[in-house]
Amino acid sequence: MQKKGTLLTYALIAFTMYNVTAQEHFSFYQLRDYVLQTQNISPTYMPQNTFTIAIPGSNFGVNYQNGFRLKDLLVENTNSGSLEIDLKNLLLNVDDINPLKFNFTGHLFHMGLRKGKNAFSLFLNTRTDVNAQLTKPFLNFLANGNSSQVGELIDLGHNKFSATVYREIGFGYVRTFLDNKFKVGFNLRFLGGIFHASTQHNAELTLLTKADTYDWEMTAQNATVNTAGLDLVINEDNYPNNALNSYVFRNKNKGAAFDFGAYYQLSKKFIIELSVTDIGSITWKDHVINYNIEDGSGTFTGLSLKDIDDVEQAFENELNTIFTTNETQSSFQTKLGVKSYLSASYLLNKKNRFSLTGFNNYTFNDFSPSFALAYNRTLKRTTFGVTSSFGGRQKSIGIGGNFAVSLGALQIYAATDNIVSKIENVYSVDFRFGINLNLGYKKWLKMAKSR
Amino acid sequence: MKKIRFKHIIFIVILLPAIQACDLSYLDKDIEDFDTEASFAIAVGNITYTVGELFNEIDAKSVEIKENNEGIVSFVYLDTLASVTAVNAIEIPDQSFPSRDYNPGIDIPSPGSLINETLILDQIPPFTFSLSGSNGEEFNEIVFSDGNLQLTVQSTFTDVDIDLTLTFNSLRSKTDDTSHEVTISINGTTSEIIDVDLTDFWADLTDDGNGGSTTNTFVLTVSGSIDLEVGDTISPEQKLSFSLGMTNLQFEAIYGDLKNQTINSESLTIDFDVFDDFGTGALLFADPTLQLIVDNSFGFPLGIDFGNIAASNASETKFLMGAITDTPQIINSPTLAQEGQTVRDFITIENTNSNIVDLLALKPSQFTVDISATSNPNSGSNQNFSLNTSALSAYVEVNMPLDVVFENIEFEHELDNINGADFEDLGETTLNIHTINTIPLGGTLEMVFYNDNSIVHTITKLVVFAAAPVDTNGISTGATENTTSFDIKGDEIKTATRAVLKLKMNTTNASSNSPVKLLAANTLDISITTDVSIEINNN
């Protein structure tokens, strides 16, 4: 049996080397019940000990994904050895749609309590979510201008951007049923928005350069960039001294979110799990500025060259006749990017676990799931494993790894979806690390053993 | 348990760095400033030129561009030639008349008069004085604005007192129109001087002193008495002498026959900058006119001689010739009933009465005008007048309808103070010029960029707009479309400090010397698009 597990391990590693991967905290996900913080991405995970408290300031996670590699954008000059920003090279290496994602989670406080069939948790996190989606025509426009797309409709509207900084205070609850074969859990989170900037969800902006006249036919609909709090940073001088600090810690940008999950052990060998997180929204009311281009369409046929003195001003005036811009202070609501995990696990034996996990991020109502094959060695208070993720819009190969070990009551965990990669070659970077204080193992280990 | 902990420590020591083993050395390299080049296809703009606007754009000199009655665009040059006022034109010289004597012929020898008595002098004939003008003028009236009349009465009577009343019959008060009168007393052989400020008077010079009519005549009437006392003696040769003079005579108005006054303007040089920007090439105006506009408020007609008008360029001078120069051209004047008004006369120099076409074909930079005018050019008597406000003003209007042949006429314009650095971010740029032209005038463009005197970039000759077709009258019959593209190399012109633009223009059928009519309704539509490569950097 041990040999069988080893073979599967090798097979999995080999598989990861020839497949495209995507990283969505897949490795961290595999730490499951071992690490309290996994409850943030799968509410059904139940701590293996009675009481857990995270060491403040020591738990964090970073995830960065891009539709292209660093070396696609930053190209090494073979003569000077320095790096050059090369948009044209980038264009050669991008897809039609290119996501750009960054996520940072700082666990400021996390506490878990397990009692009987129930587990409770209380947490305070700061989170930064940046999601962008850049289309190839847009990147082509940036890299080459519009000369190469004369006669083609350049759809700039499908480029999306959303960046949010917020804090969350949450409460989690998990309950087991059917002798631990079935678990359900949820998190309830209260959100406080700090900074935000995003293009409006249904924004459309198109440019068509007519072939014969080079006239620019432009349309704009719902072309709005909503921001909150940013003006306090950008135009700091316009505000009183403590305005920024005061705003960060106390403002009217409130929201709530809900996570839920389910776990079911189909047999001794098979387990299925589902979690859906970040169902919620923030209503931004404080220090809101909406930068709007009013709906409309028009054609820029060039300037009237008669009696023209200031070309720049004339160009601006002409554009203003086509599109009207304004700034408003209307409150708006943004949804968190809903994320889902669906996982099936095969327990080779008590110490070897194989999983296939699917993930999707619905930030832009996008459905392009990524998947991960994972193997974890599952010991009493320790687990470690490897993952291979693929699919979605990602296209790099990465091998992930994770571990959670205990030194007495002290638990150290780390996870990444990319173990060995040069930064210039990766499409993503993913890393989780943390230190917890875990108390009360024995009781639960005995119960597990008796089962 | 201790073993397990030790294994775990080893585990962490090995796995944690492995998990974080992302090689970041790529980011240790220097990152150069962002610098890329993107090419944009964009409509720069469009402009529609009428013929007038086109020439204003390329030759915005002192010429006015107008439309004549036929709808043809014309260059109109207007200038003031001269202005001569009466003060400068006509003067009344100082007048000095021979002394006139009155000898009553009384003889009362010694021992003298035996009684006291008064001898009345009432039979003295009027004295007349003839004024003379510089040009034989025959003055009827002079209304003085300034001047002085001085009458000296000299007596040779030794013993008697004489009282005299002097009446200046010709000198009338401006206020009540009465003749000026002065009373004097003379005792012994003395002289009395009478000064009259003429400012308040006018002179009627038409009375000959005997009730007849004449001109230029000033009449003085004298009467008086001699007081004879016992013992006074008078010899027959004793007399009274009257000397009259007038000095510093200025007038408000003069009336009469002013004869032939010569009014010369100074020789004038008119800088005619109309063709300054016309370079080489042949120019032919089919129907130009040079019109002299004369405003005359003198009360006499003038004859103007056009024999001394010349046009010249840097290498050649041509004089105005033809019928217009053969005889003086008459300038009419206001009549007496129109006193104070101005009469305008027009004298037109055109291709039927002169060689004006040849003069303009020189593309002259100067006109030299030496006009001489003579009053009363026609023979016979005249009823003239002149006020001190009278003036002769002359203007010249050169009207050049663009019924014209342009053959390789080249307009050159220098753009100095070019800052090549402004083009530093400009890469390969193609300018596309599309024109729709209903003007029977075509143009080719050449543009040379210089760094001081070194050529750094040349845009070779390109047809930027093609001449429209014309009918037999030289009038445009349609539009000609033309598209021209040319490249500008930003890396070459970024060192430019100046540029010279040359636009060579030809009218339709210029080679056969057939004029075309450039109508105000003709237009040149220009649309400019560009494929411009722009360097975008973080500077």
HADDOCK unambig.tbl for C-alpha pairs under 7 A between the chains (distance, minus, plus):
assign (segid A and resid 82 and name CA) (segid B and resid 29 and name CA) 5.43 0.50 0.50
assign (segid A and resid 82 and name CA) (segid B and resid 30 and name CA) 4.85 0.50 0.50
assign (segid A and resid 82 and name CA) (segid B and resid 31 and name CA) 5.74 0.50 0.50
assign (segid A and resid 82 and name CA) (segid B and resid 32 and name CA) 6.62 0.50 0.50
assign (segid A and resid 83 and name CA) (segid B and resid 29 and name CA) 6.47 0.50 0.50
assign (segid A and resid 83 and name CA) (segid B and resid 30 and name CA) 6.00 0.50 0.50
assign (segid A and resid 83 and name CA) (segid B and resid 31 and name CA) 4.57 0.50 0.50
assign (segid A and resid 83 and name CA) (segid B and resid 32 and name CA) 5.94 0.50 0.50
assign (segid A and resid 84 and name CA) (segid B and resid 31 and name CA) 5.95 0.50 0.50
assign (segid A and resid 84 and name CA) (segid B and resid 32 and name CA) 5.35 0.50 0.50
assign (segid A and resid 85 and name CA) (segid B and resid 34 and name CA) 5.77 0.50 0.50
assign (segid A and resid 143 and name CA) (segid B and resid 38 and name CA) 5.94 0.50 0.50
assign (segid A and resid 144 and name CA) (segid B and resid 38 and name CA) 4.23 0.50 0.50
assign (segid A and resid 144 and name CA) (segid B and resid 39 and name CA) 5.54 0.50 0.50
assign (segid A and resid 145 and name CA) (segid B and resid 38 and name CA) 4.77 0.50 0.50
assign (segid A and resid 145 and name CA) (segid B and resid 39 and name CA) 4.71 0.50 0.50
assign (segid A and resid 145 and name CA) (segid B and resid 40 and name CA) 4.82 0.50 0.50
assign (segid A and resid 146 and name CA) (segid B and resid 39 and name CA) 6.51 0.50 0.50
assign (segid A and resid 146 and name CA) (segid B and resid 40 and name CA) 5.01 0.50 0.50
assign (segid A and resid 146 and name CA) (segid B and resid 41 and name CA) 5.95 0.50 0.50
assign (segid A and resid 147 and name CA) (segid B and resid 39 and name CA) 5.49 0.50 0.50
assign (segid A and resid 147 and name CA) (segid B and resid 40 and name CA) 4.94 0.50 0.50
assign (segid A and resid 147 and name CA) (segid B and resid 41 and name CA) 4.79 0.50 0.50
assign (segid A and resid 147 and name CA) (segid B and resid 531 and name CA) 6.67 0.50 0.50
assign (segid A and resid 213 and name CA) (segid B and resid 43 and name CA) 6.60 0.50 0.50
assign (segid A and resid 214 and name CA) (segid B and resid 41 and name CA) 6.00 0.50 0.50
assign (segid A and resid 214 and name CA) (segid B and resid 42 and name CA) 5.03 0.50 0.50
assign (segid A and resid 214 and name CA) (segid B and resid 43 and name CA) 5.07 0.50 0.50
assign (segid A and resid 214 and name CA) (segid B and resid 529 and name CA) 6.46 0.50 0.50
assign (segid A and resid 215 and name CA) (segid B and resid 42 and name CA) 6.43 0.50 0.50
assign (segid A and resid 215 and name CA) (segid B and resid 43 and name CA) 5.50 0.50 0.50
assign (segid A and resid 301 and name CA) (segid B and resid 43 and name CA) 5.73 0.50 0.50
assign (segid A and resid 301 and name CA) (segid B and resid 45 and name CA) 6.58 0.50 0.50
assign (segid A and resid 302 and name CA) (segid B and resid 43 and name CA) 4.60 0.50 0.50
assign (segid A and resid 302 and name CA) (segid B and resid 44 and name CA) 4.61 0.50 0.50
assign (segid A and resid 302 and name CA) (segid B and resid 45 and name CA) 3.63 0.50 0.50
assign (segid A and resid 302 and name CA) (segid B and resid 46 and name CA) 6.50 0.50 0.50
assign (segid A and resid 303 and name CA) (segid B and resid 44 and name CA) 6.09 0.50 0.50
assign (segid A and resid 303 and name CA) (segid B and resid 45 and name CA) 4.08 0.50 0.50
assign (segid A and resid 303 and name CA) (segid B and resid 46 and name CA) 6.34 0.50 0.50
assign (segid A and resid 304 and name CA) (segid B and resid 45 and name CA) 5.54 0.50 0.50
assign (segid A and resid 304 and name CA) (segid B and resid 46 and name CA) 5.43 0.50 0.50
assign (segid A and resid 304 and name CA) (segid B and resid 47 and name CA) 5.96 0.50 0.50
assign (segid A and resid 305 and name CA) (segid B and resid 45 and name CA) 5.93 0.50 0.50
assign (segid A and resid 305 and name CA) (segid B and resid 46 and name CA) 5.79 0.50 0.50
assign (segid A and resid 305 and name CA) (segid B and resid 47 and name CA) 5.39 0.50 0.50
assign (segid A and resid 306 and name CA) (segid B and resid 47 and name CA) 6.02 0.50 0.50
assign (segid A and resid 401 and name CA) (segid B and resid 19 and name CA) 6.32 0.50 0.50
assign (segid A and resid 405 and name CA) (segid B and resid 8 and name CA) 6.33 0.50 0.50
assign (segid A and resid 407 and name CA) (segid B and resid 5 and name CA) 5.75 0.50 0.50
assign (segid A and resid 407 and name CA) (segid B and resid 8 and name CA) 6.93 0.50 0.50
assign (segid A and resid 414 and name CA) (segid B and resid 16 and name CA) 6.79 0.50 0.50
assign (segid A and resid 415 and name CA) (segid B and resid 19 and name CA) 6.75 0.50 0.50
assign (segid A and resid 416 and name CA) (segid B and resid 19 and name CA) 6.03 0.50 0.50
assign (segid A and resid 419 and name CA) (segid B and resid 18 and name CA) 6.33 0.50 0.50
assign (segid A and resid 419 and name CA) (segid B and resid 19 and name CA) 4.86 0.50 0.50
assign (segid A and resid 419 and name CA) (segid B and resid 20 and name CA) 6.62 0.50 0.50
assign (segid A and resid 419 and name CA) (segid B and resid 21 and name CA) 6.10 0.50 0.50
assign (segid A and resid 419 and name CA) (segid B and resid 22 and name CA) 6.79 0.50 0.50
assign (segid A and resid 420 and name CA) (segid B and resid 21 and name CA) 5.83 0.50 0.50
assign (segid A and resid 420 and name CA) (segid B and resid 22 and name CA) 5.89 0.50 0.50
assign (segid A and resid 421 and name CA) (segid B and resid 22 and name CA) 5.34 0.50 0.50
assign (segid A and resid 421 and name CA) (segid B and resid 23 and name CA) 6.36 0.50 0.50
assign (segid A and resid 422 and name CA) (segid B and resid 22 and name CA) 5.68 0.50 0.50
assign (segid A and resid 422 and name CA) (segid B and resid 23 and name CA) 4.49 0.50 0.50
assign (segid A and resid 422 and name CA) (segid B and resid 24 and name CA) 6.51 0.50 0.50
assign (segid A and resid 423 and name CA) (segid B and resid 22 and name CA) 6.14 0.50 0.50
assign (segid A and resid 423 and name CA) (segid B and resid 23 and name CA) 5.63 0.50 0.50
assign (segid A and resid 423 and name CA) (segid B and resid 24 and name CA) 5.39 0.50 0.50
assign (segid A and resid 423 and name CA) (segid B and resid 26 and name CA) 6.90 0.50 0.50
assign (segid A and resid 424 and name CA) (segid B and resid 26 and name CA) 6.37 0.50 0.50
